[in-house]
Amino acid sequence: SASSSSSSSSSKSWSLSSLITTCCALIGLSLSIVLHTSCKFFDLPDGTNNTYLSIGIWSNAHVYNGSLNDFGGTDKCYRNHHDIDTPLTVSRIAAVSATVLGGIFAIMLIYNVSLDWISMRRLSTWLGLVLICLQGLTLVLYDTEQCMTNDCEFGNGALCAITATLYWCLCVFGLWV
C-alpha cells in the first residue's frame, strides 16, 4: 500500500512538473511573439538622436518635428527606414527562428505531458538549448549603428527577449526535474 501511494505521488508530481514546464513554454512563446510587435526594443535617450526615439526588430519610432515630410506623430511605430545592417539581420533571423522553434517546443512539451517519452524529453532538451541561444541572439540588435552611436536603453522588446530566454531556461530545467 505504501509503495502504490509513493508511485501515485511520483506520477502526480511528474504531471504537475510537466504542466508547469508547459505553461512556462507557452509564456516564453508569447513573449517571443510580443517582441516582434514592439518598436521599442531599445530606446534612445532624449536629445541624443534627432531621428529615432526607439528601434525595434521590424519597426521604429521617429521623432515628430511637425514638418510636412514627417510621419504621423511621436511614439508611433513605423517600418524600419534605416539601413539594414548585419546585427539587424541576425536579430531578425534569430527572432523568427526562436518564435517558430518555440511553437514546436511547446507542442512537443504538450505531447510529453500525455506520453512521457524519454526520447521526447531528450529531443526537447536539445531544442530548448538551441531556443535559448536563438532568443538571446535577438539582443545583437544592440550592435546596430543607432545603438553604437548613441547609448541605447532596454525597451519593452529587449525585456521580453530576456524574460523569454529565462522562461526557456526554466523549461529545459523543468524537463529533468
N, C-alpha and C positions, 0 to 999 in steps of 0.2 A: 504494500500500500504506500509505503514511504517512497519507493523508487518510482511508482507511477505518478505520485504527487510531484516529485522533483523533475521528471521528464515533462510533465504537463506544464510546470512552471518554466522550464527551459524553453519549451516551444512557444509559450506566451511571450517570454522576454525577447526571443528572436523575432517574433512577429511585430512586437512593439518597436524593436530596434529597426526593423526593415521599414516599418511605416514612418518612423521619424526620419530615416535616411531618405525615403522617397519624398517626403514633404520638403526636406532641405533641398533636394534636387529640383523640385517644382519652383521653390522660391529662387534658387540660383538661376533657373531658366528664365523666370520672369524678370529678374534684374538684368540678365543678359540681353533681353529684348528691350527693356527700358533704355539702356544706354544707346541703342540705335536711334531712338526718338529724340534724345536730348541734344540741343545745340549748345548746351553748357557743359561740355566735357571738361574743358579748362576755361576758367575765367581770366581775363586780362585785367590787371589793376587799372582803376580810373586814372586817366591822364597819361598813360604810357603809350597808348596806341590810338591814333585818331581814326582808325578804320573799324576795328573789331572790338566788341565788348566781350565776346566769348567765342570759342571754337569748339566744334563737335566733330564727330566722325563723318557725318553726312551733311551737316549744315552748320551755320554760324550766325551769330547775332551781330549786326552792324550798328555803328554809332549813327544816329539820325541828326543831321545838321540843318534840315529844312530846305535844302536846295531842291530844284526840280528834278535833278537826276538821282536823287536819293531814293531809297526804297520806301517802306511804309511806316517806319517808326522804330523807336528804340526797343530793344528786347524782343524783337520778333525773329523767328527762325527763318533763314533763307538758305537755299542750296549753296554749297561751298563755291565761292568765286575765286578763291586764291589758288595758286599753283599747287598741283598735286605732286607732292614730293614722296620720297621713299618711306619716311615714317608714317605718313598718312595712308599710303597704300598698304603697308604692313598692318597697321592698325585696323583698317577696313577688312582685310582678308582674315585677320585673327578674330575680329568681332563676328563676322558672318559664320566662320568655321565654328567658333565657340557656341553660337546660338544653335546651329544645326546639330552639332555633336551633343550639345546639352539636351536637346529634344530626344535624340536617340538614347542618350544615357538615362534620361527619366523614364522612357518606355522600357528600357532594359531593367531598371530597378522595379518597375511595377510588375513585370514578369517574374522577377526574382522573388518578390514578396509571395507570389502564389506558387511558384515552382521550387524555390530554394535549391537551385542547381549550383554546385560548387564551381563548375566551369564558367557559368554565367557571372559568378562573383569575380573570378579571376579576370575575365574579359572586361567586366565593368570597372575593375580597379585600374587596368591599363588605360581604358578610355577616359576614366576620371583624371588620371595623371596628365594625359595629353590635354584634356579640357582645362585643367588648372594652368598649364603653360600657355595655352591659347588665350585664355581670359586675361592672364597677366600681360600678354603681348599687346593688348589693346592700349596699354599705358605708354607705348612708344610714341604715341601722338605727342607726348611731351617734347620730343626731339624735332618737331616741325619748326620751320623758320620763325613763325609767330611766337612760339614759346622760347626759342633760343635768343631772340632779340628783346623779349620782354619777360618779366617774371610771371609765369602762369601760376594760377592757384587752382587747386582741385575744385571742380564744379560737381554738379549732380551726376553727370555721366561717369566721371572718374570714381566717385564714391560708389556708384552702382557696380562698376567693374571690380573694385577692390572687395566689396561686400560679396559679390557673386563668386569671386575667387575663393573667399573664405568658406562660403557655403559648399563649393565643390570640394574643398579640403575636408569639410565635415562629412560629406557623402562618402568619400573614399575611406575615411577613418571608420565611419559607421558600417561599411560593408563587412568589416572584420571584427566588430565588437559583438 
